[in-house]
């Protein structure tokens, strides 16, 4: 669009194609349409109009992290969502049995209805009133309550238990999510939690186990391989892992089975995510995570059906 020719036979002054009536001598360096100062967007060479910028975004391949994930992980959305789910489940437990559940029995003792409903346990069992009378029957994994393998990683026995795990998730989760991207990080977290709960079921089926620490121990192991692949000081993670493993075996009431299972699962998944070849990175990563998932499902079904 152009303005009427001025007096004296001079060429007409172009008008911005988005704002008719605004005279301008500027133009898009890509499509050469006239644009006003409000419309021009700085580019590596000259200025572009909004239309060309939008078209470039549609055709430009999004930047990926070193491990092939989306850079949306920099915002930590999945980490925040996981913390939110854990807190929400804890509050739901308080609704079921009252505020006393937040401190009932300390850090590792005392179960509430929410633990009975969703913690890892092999056999079915009854809760009683202290006199031997069965108040309610809770179905165990042996009888088909496979959902416990998932729900247990979002259940905690008290506010201190929850706070410690969420602090660790906040510290580790944001770094791993930024490196791996949100989808890979979420898959890693859930598989580590699943692996830890499978270990609880295999090694201590009669116990009632719960907590996000199965997943968090796995994140520690995966973080080691991510740091090593990036050329950073991965050895700084080893003392933290060793200390936590020692505490798991030393303090009564802590499920060392779940911690060890999560740690091993995280190591296998972290190795696959970090060292997948660049040419077939997504395929290899998906294959490793899928194989781990199928192996855990096979172990769970094999033991429960055999029993």
C-alpha positions as CSV (number, residue, x, y, z in Angstrom):
1,X,0.0,0.0,0.0
2,X,1.2,3.5,-0.8
3,X,0.2,7.0,0.0
4,X,-0.9,9.5,-2.7
5,X,2.0,10.9,-4.6
6,X,3.2,14.2,-3.1
7,X,3.3,17.4,-5.1
8,X,6.2,17.8,-7.5
9,X,6.0,14.4,-9.1
10,X,8.1,12.6,-6.3
11,X,7.4,8.8,-5.9
12,X,4.7,7.9,-3.4
13,X,5.7,7.2,0.2
14,X,5.0,3.5,1.2
15,X,2.6,2.8,4.1
16,X,3.0,0.0,6.6
17,X,1.2,-3.1,5.3
18,X,-0.2,-3.8,8.8
19,X,-1.1,-0.2,9.7
20,X,-2.5,1.6,6.6
21,X,-1.9,5.3,6.7
22,X,1.5,5.1,8.5
23,X,4.1,6.3,6.1
24,X,7.4,4.5,6.4
25,X,10.7,4.0,4.5
26,X,11.4,0.8,6.4
27,X,10.8,-2.7,4.9
28,X,11.1,-6.3,5.9
29,X,14.5,-7.6,4.9
30,X,12.9,-11.0,4.1
31,X,9.7,-10.3,2.2
32,X,10.4,-6.6,1.5
33,X,7.0,-5.4,2.6
34,X,6.9,-1.9,4.1
35,X,6.7,-1.9,7.9
36,X,6.5,0.8,10.5
37,X,8.8,1.0,13.6
38,X,6.1,-0.7,15.8
39,X,6.1,-3.7,13.5
40,X,9.7,-4.3,12.8
41,X,11.4,-7.1,14.7
42,X,15.2,-7.1,14.9
43,X,16.9,-10.1,13.1
44,X,20.4,-11.2,12.6
45,X,20.3,-9.3,9.3
46,X,18.0,-6.3,9.2
47,X,14.5,-6.4,10.5
48,X,11.6,-8.8,9.9
49,X,7.9,-8.2,9.9
50,X,5.6,-10.2,12.3
51,X,4.4,-12.4,9.5
52,X,7.8,-13.6,8.5
53,X,8.8,-14.1,12.2
54,X,5.7,-16.3,12.7
55,X,6.4,-18.3,9.6
56,X,9.9,-18.9,10.7
57,X,8.8,-20.2,14.1
58,X,6.5,-22.7,12.4
59,X,9.3,-24.1,10.2
60,X,12.2,-23.8,12.6
61,X,13.1,-27.0,14.5
62,X,12.8,-26.5,18.2
63,X,16.1,-26.5,20.2
64,X,16.7,-29.7,22.2
65,X,18.7,-30.4,25.3
66,X,22.0,-32.4,25.2
67,X,19.9,-35.6,25.8
68,X,17.3,-34.9,23.2
69,X,14.6,-33.4,25.4
70,X,12.5,-30.3,25.1
71,X,13.9,-27.1,26.6
72,X,10.6,-26.6,28.3
73,X,12.2,-28.6,31.2
74,X,14.1,-25.5,32.1
75,X,10.9,-24.3,33.8
76,X,10.6,-27.4,36.0
77,X,6.9,-27.9,35.4
78,X,6.9,-31.6,35.9
79,X,8.9,-31.3,39.2
80,X,6.5,-28.8,40.5
81,X,3.5,-31.0,39.4
82,X,5.0,-34.1,41.2
83,X,5.5,-32.1,44.4
84,X,1.9,-30.8,44.1
85,X,0.5,-34.4,43.7
86,X,2.5,-35.6,46.7
87,X,1.3,-32.8,48.9
88,X,-2.3,-33.2,47.6
89,X,-2.3,-36.9,48.5
90,X,-0.9,-36.1,51.9
91,X,-3.7,-33.6,52.5
92,X,-6.2,-36.1,51.4
93,X,-4.9,-38.5,54.1
94,X,-5.4,-35.8,56.7
95,X,-9.0,-35.4,55.5
96,X,-9.5,-39.1,55.9
97,X,-8.2,-39.5,59.5
98,X,-7.7,-36.0,60.8
99,X,-4.7,-33.7,61.5
100,X,-3.1,-36.2,63.9
101,X,-1.9,-38.2,60.8
102,X,0.6,-35.5,60.1
103,X,2.6,-36.5,63.2
104,X,1.2,-39.9,64.1
105,X,4.0,-42.2,65.1
106,X,6.9,-40.1,64.0
107,X,8.7,-40.4,60.7
108,X,8.7,-44.1,59.9
109,X,6.0,-45.6,62.0
110,X,2.2,-45.5,62.3
111,X,0.0,-46.0,59.2
112,X,-3.2,-44.2,58.3
113,X,-6.0,-45.2,56.0
114,X,-4.3,-43.6,53.0
115,X,-1.3,-45.9,53.6
116,X,-3.6,-48.9,53.9
117,X,-5.3,-48.0,50.7
118,X,-2.2,-47.4,48.5
119,X,1.0,-48.7,50.1
120,X,3.0,-51.6,48.8
121,X,1.9,-54.9,50.4
122,X,1.8,-58.4,49.0
123,X,-1.0,-60.2,50.9
124,X,-4.4,-58.7,51.6
125,X,-4.9,-57.8,55.3
126,X,-7.4,-56.4,57.8
127,X,-7.1,-53.3,59.9
128,X,-8.4,-53.9,63.4
129,X,-9.5,-51.8,66.3
130,X,-6.9,-53.2,68.6
131,X,-9.0,-56.0,69.9
132,X,-8.5,-58.4,67.0
133,X,-11.8,-57.4,65.2
134,X,-11.4,-56.8,61.5
135,X,-12.6,-53.3,60.6
136,X,-11.8,-53.4,56.9
137,X,-10.2,-55.7,54.4
138,X,-7.5,-54.1,52.2
139,X,-6.6,-56.0,49.0
140,X,-2.9,-56.7,48.4
141,X,-0.9,-57.1,45.2
142,X,-1.1,-60.9,45.5
143,X,-4.9,-60.5,45.0
144,X,-4.6,-58.1,42.1
145,X,-4.2,-54.7,43.6
146,X,-1.4,-53.8,41.1
147,X,-2.3,-50.1,41.4
148,X,-0.3,-50.1,44.7
149,X,2.9,-50.2,42.6
150,X,2.0,-46.7,41.4
151,X,0.1,-45.1,44.3
152,X,2.7,-46.0,46.9
153,X,5.2,-43.6,45.5
154,X,2.9,-40.7,46.3
155,X,2.1,-41.6,49.9
156,X,4.0,-40.5,53.1
157,X,3.8,-41.5,56.7
158,X,4.1,-38.0,58.2
159,X,4.9,-34.4,57.5
160,X,8.7,-34.9,58.1
161,X,8.8,-37.9,55.7
162,X,7.0,-35.8,53.1
163,X,9.2,-32.7,53.7
164,X,12.5,-34.5,53.3
165,X,11.4,-36.3,50.1
166,X,10.0,-33.1,48.6
167,X,13.1,-31.1,49.4
168,X,15.2,-33.8,47.6
169,X,12.8,-33.8,44.7
170,X,13.0,-30.0,44.4
171,X,16.8,-30.0,44.4
172,X,17.3,-33.0,42.1
173,X,14.2,-32.8,39.9
174,X,14.7,-29.3,38.5
175,X,18.3,-30.1,37.4
176,X,17.4,-33.4,35.8
177,X,14.2,-32.1,34.2
178,X,16.2,-29.2,32.6
179,X,18.8,-31.7,31.3
180,X,16.4,-34.5,30.1
181,X,13.3,-32.5,29.2
182,X,9.9,-33.0,30.8
183,X,8.8,-36.2,29.1
184,X,12.0,-38.1,29.7
185,X,12.2,-36.9,33.3
186,X,8.7,-37.9,34.1
187,X,9.3,-41.4,32.6
188,X,12.5,-41.7,34.7
189,X,10.7,-40.7,37.9
190,X,7.8,-43.0,37.5
191,X,10.0,-46.0,36.5
192,X,12.3,-45.4,39.5
193,X,9.4,-45.3,41.8
194,X,7.9,-48.4,40.1
195,X,11.2,-50.3,40.4
196,X,11.6,-49.5,44.1
197,X,8.1,-50.7,44.8
198,X,8.7,-53.9,42.9
199,X,11.7,-54.5,45.1
200,X,9.6,-53.9,48.2
201,X,7.1,-56.5,46.9
202,X,9.7,-59.1,46.1
203,X,11.9,-58.7,49.1
204,X,9.5,-57.6,51.9
205,X,5.9,-58.5,50.7
206,X,4.5,-58.6,54.2
207,X,5.5,-55.0,55.0
208,X,3.5,-51.9,54.2
209,X,5.8,-49.6,52.3
210,X,5.3,-46.2,50.8
211,X,7.1,-43.0,50.0
212,X,8.6,-41.0,47.1
213,X,12.1,-42.0,48.2
214,X,12.0,-45.0,45.8
215,X,11.9,-42.6,42.9
216,X,14.3,-40.1,44.5
217,X,17.0,-42.7,45.0
218,X,16.7,-43.5,41.3
219,X,17.1,-39.9,40.4
220,X,20.4,-39.8,42.4
221,X,21.7,-42.7,40.3
222,X,20.5,-41.1,37.0
223,X,22.0,-37.8,38.0
224,X,25.4,-39.4,38.3
225,X,25.4,-40.6,34.7
226,X,24.0,-37.3,33.4
227,X,26.7,-35.3,35.1
228,X,29.4,-37.7,33.9
229,X,28.1,-37.5,30.3
230,X,28.2,-33.7,30.5
231,X,31.8,-33.8,31.8
232,X,30.9,-32.3,35.2
233,X,32.0,-33.5,38.7
234,X,29.9,-36.7,38.9
235,X,31.9,-38.1,41.8
236,X,30.4,-35.5,44.1
237,X,27.2,-37.4,44.0
238,X,28.8,-40.7,45.2
239,X,29.2,-39.7,48.9
240,X,25.5,-38.6,49.0
241,X,24.4,-41.9,47.6
242,X,26.6,-43.9,50.0
243,X,25.5,-42.0,53.0
244,X,21.8,-42.5,52.1
245,X,22.3,-46.2,51.4
246,X,24.1,-46.6,54.8
247,X,21.2,-44.8,56.6
248,X,18.7,-47.0,54.8
249,X,20.3,-50.1,56.3
250,X,21.0,-48.6,59.7
251,X,17.7,-47.0,60.7
252,X,14.9,-49.3,61.7
253,X,11.7,-48.8,59.8
254,X,13.3,-47.5,56.5
255,X,12.6,-49.7,53.5
256,X,16.1,-50.4,52.2
257,X,14.5,-52.7,49.7
258,X,12.6,-49.8,48.1
259,X,15.6,-47.6,48.2
260,X,17.9,-50.2,46.6
261,X,15.4,-51.1,44.0
262,X,14.9,-47.4,43.0
263,X,18.7,-46.9,42.9
264,X,19.3,-49.9,40.6
265,X,16.4,-48.9,38.3
266,X,17.6,-45.3,38.1
267,X,21.1,-46.4,37.3
268,X,19.9,-48.6,34.3
269,X,17.5,-45.9,33.1
270,X,20.1,-43.1,33.6
271,X,22.7,-45.0,31.7
272,X,20.4,-45.5,28.8
273,X,19.2,-41.9,28.7
274,X,22.7,-40.4,29.0
275,X,24.7,-42.6,26.7
276,X,22.2,-43.3,23.9
277,X,24.0,-42.7,20.5
278,X,23.0,-39.4,19.0
279,X,22.0,-40.9,15.6
280,X,19.2,-43.1,17.2
281,X,19.0,-41.4,20.5
282,X,15.2,-41.3,21.0
283,X,14.8,-44.9,19.7
284,X,17.5,-46.2,22.1
285,X,16.2,-44.2,25.0
286,X,12.7,-45.3,24.5
287,X,13.9,-48.9,24.1
288,X,15.8,-48.9,27.4
289,X,12.9,-47.3,29.3
290,X,10.4,-49.7,27.7
291,X,12.5,-52.7,28.4
292,X,12.8,-51.7,32.1
293,X,9.1,-51.2,32.4
294,X,8.3,-54.6,30.8
295,X,10.8,-56.3,33.0
296,X,9.3,-54.8,36.1
297,X,5.8,-55.7,35.0
298,X,6.9,-59.3,34.2
299,X,8.5,-59.7,37.7
300,X,5.3,-58.3,39.4
301,X,2.9,-60.5,37.4
302,X,5.1,-63.6,37.7
303,X,5.3,-63.5,41.5
304,X,1.7,-62.5,42.1
305,X,0.3,-65.2,39.7
306,X,2.7,-67.8,40.9
307,X,1.5,-67.2,44.5
